[in-house]
Amino acid sequence: MYAEIILWIGAFILGTVLGSFSGALIHRLHFDKPGFWTGRSECPECKTTLKWWNLFPLFSYAFQRGKCAYCHKKIPFIYFILELVFGVTFLLFVQKFSSSVEVIPLLIAVWGLLVLFFYDYLYFEVDLRIVIPAILLAFVWVFFKEQTYTFYLIGAAIGGGFYAIQYFISGGKWVGAGDIYFGILLGLLLGWPLLLVCLFIAYIIGVIVAIYLMAFKHYGRKSALPMGAFLMPAGIICLYNGNWWLDLYLTWSGLGQFYSF
């Protein structure tokens, strides 16, 4: 039991560290900073290079009261949330899949989905320098899965095609081109039955968020919402327990007697 607790604590710490790195990575990619993988972290306001003691995930933000240690400008709270979300997500996946040989690929997939989520949430953009390598890694992972690889390639075709059709019919007004890449990525990670569950969950999340924003007048009928902000969490949910959601639907609909995945 103690070994498991230590493993879970390690997973949480690893997640927060990767979250801290990912926050800096997202900022550097968006603003085309040089050395976005290896560059030193700096305050975006005063440009001071941060010391190692300024970079402890969660704790540095708390101890510095959400301000830069040098210029005392406010640090956006989203960076604290980002680190916390990474930590909790990694903890949950290690807690559930620590005995599985797929735990490392799963954590890599989760890391990629979270980076794409926060990037799209913050900037309404999809950076090809993130999503294309993620698709290539997912494509490699497909050939090590238990199901036949066509199971996942069909998912990629459905996911990419679903958004490609919407994009070309609407001239890019309904969805962005980046959503096509999201569909391909999630199809490769989940396979086609779970991809449908993922899309359903994503749109349910989107409707709930849109209703909430409209209720508080933060959102209008012509306002845009980043689709990746709904697809990526839905993808993570399906990686975690998507089969449970799929079984629930098949049982509820009565289709379980006709399908076996």
N, C-alpha and C positions, 0 to 999 in steps of 0.2 A: 504493500500500500504506500509506503514512504517513497519507494522508487517511482510509483505512478505520480505522486504529488510533485516530486522533483521534476519529472518529465513535463507535467502540465505547467509548472511555473516556468520552466525553460522555454516551452512553446509560447507562453504569453510574452516573455521577455524578447524572444526572437521576433515575434510579431510586431512588438512596439518598435524594436530597432529597425526592422524593415519598413515599418510605417514612417518612421522619422526620415530614413533615407529616401523613401518614395515621395514624401512631401517635397524634399529638396529637388528630387529628380523631375517631378511634375513641373515645378517652378522653372527649372533650368530649360526643360524642353520647350515650354510655352514661350519663354522669352529668348530662346535660342542662345542660351549661355554656353560658352565653350567648356569642354570637359564635363558634359552633363552626367557622365558615369563616375568620374574620379575627382571632379572639382571640389575645392574646399567650400564648406557652407559659410554663408555670409548673411548679415542683416540686409534685407532688401531696401531698407531706408537709409542707413548710414554707411552701408557697404563694408562694415568692419568684419574681418574674418573671425568666425566664432571659434572659441577654444573648446577643447574636448569636454570641459566641465559645463559648457553651455548647451551640450547636445544630448544629455541624458533624456531619453523619451519620457514623457509625462512629468517627471520630477522637475526638470529644468523649467518647464512652463509654469508649474505650480510655485516653485521657489522664487521665480522671477516675477510672479504675479501677472503673467501674461504680457510681459514687456521685455524689450531688448535690454540686455544687461549693460549696454554701452550708450545708446541714444535714448533709451527709455520709451521708445515708440511702442504702441500696442501691437502685439503679435496676434493675428487673426485666430480666433478660437477654433476654427476648422482644423488647424494643425494638431491641436490637442485631441480633437474628436477622431481625426485620421489615425493617429497613433493608437488610440484606445480601440478603435474598430479593428485594426490589424491585429492587435494583441488578443482581443476576445475571439476573433474568428479563428486565428491559429490555435488558440487553446481548445476551442470546440472541435476542430478537425482532428487534432492530435488525440484528444480525449476519446474520440469515436473510432479513429482509424489507426491508432498507434500499432496495432497488431497486423495491419495490412501492408503488403509489399507496395501498395500504391500510395502510401501516405506522403512520400516525397513528391511524386508527380502531382498529387492533389494539392499540396501546399504551394507548389510552383504555379499551378493553375489558379488557385485562389489569390495568390499575390498579383498575378497578371490582371485578373478580373477586378480586383480592388483598385489597382492603379488606373485602369481604364474608367472605372466608376468615378473616382474622384477627379480625374482629368476632365471627363465630360460634364460632371456636376459643376466644376469651378469655371470652365471656359467654354462649354457647349461645343467642344471640338473632339475629334478623334485623331490622335497622332499616329501616323503610319509607322513611325519608328518603334512604337510599342505593339500595335495590333498585328502587324505582319510577322514579326518574330514570334509572337504568341500563337498565331495560326500555324506557322511552320513547326513549332514545338508540339502543338496539339496534333498535327498531322503525323508526326513521328510516334507520338504516344498511342495513336489509334492502332498501330500494328502490334502493340504489346497488350492489347485488351483481350478479355476473354471472348467477347462476341466477335463475329467476323467483321473485318474492317469495313465491308459495304454497309453495315449497320450505321456506322458513323459518317461515312461518305454521303449516304442518303440524307442524313441529318444536316450535313453541311450544305447540300444542294437545296434542301427545303428551306433552311434558315436564310441562306444567301438569296435564293430565288424569291422568297416571300417579301423581302425588303427591296430587292432589285425591281420587281414588278411595280411596287408602290412608288419607288423613286422615279422610274421612267414614265409611268402613267401621269404622275402629278408634276413632272418636271422638277422634282426636288422639293416640292412644297409640303408633302405629307411626311416624308422622312428624309434624312440626310444620307449622303453616299457612305458615310462611316457606319451607318446601321447595317449596311450590306456585309461589311467586314465582321461586325458583331454577330450577325446571324450565322455566318460561316464558322466563326470561332466556337460559338455555343453548340452548333450542330456537331462539330468534331469532338467536343468535350463530352456531350451528353448522349449522342445518338438520336435517331429521329423520334421515337415515342416520347422520351423525356424532353426533347426540344419543344414539342407541342405543349407539354405541361409548363415548361419555362416561359413560353410566350404567353400562356394564359395567366400565370402568376404575375408576369411583368405588366400586363395590361390592367390587371386588377389593382396592382400597386399604383400604376399611373392614374387610374380613375380616382382612387382614394385621395392621392396627393392633389390632383386637380380640383376635386370637390373642396378639399380643405383650403387650398389657396384662393379659390373663388369665394368661399364663405367669408374669408378675411380680407377680400379685395386686393390680394396680391397677384391675381392672375385673371386675365380676360380671355374671351373666346379666341382672339387672334394672337394670344401669347404663345410662345414656344416653350416646350419642355424637353430637356435632353433625354432621348430614348435610352441612352446607355445608363443613365441613372436608375432606370427601372430594370433593364435587361441584365445588368451585371449582378445586382442582388438576387434576382430570380435565378440566375445561373448558379450562384453560390448555394442558394437554398436547394436546388435540384442536385448539385454535387453532394450535398450533405445528406439529404433524405428524399431525393426525387422519386425513388421507387415507392415510397409510402404514399406520396401524393398521387402517383400513377395508379397504384392499387386501389386507393380510395375512390378515384374517379371511375375506374372500371367496375368496381363493386357497386357503386351508387347508380351507375348508368345501366348496369346489367350486361355490359359488354365483356366482362371478364371471362365468360364461358366461351367466347369466340376468339380471344386473343391470348397469346402466351409469349412474353418477351424474356 
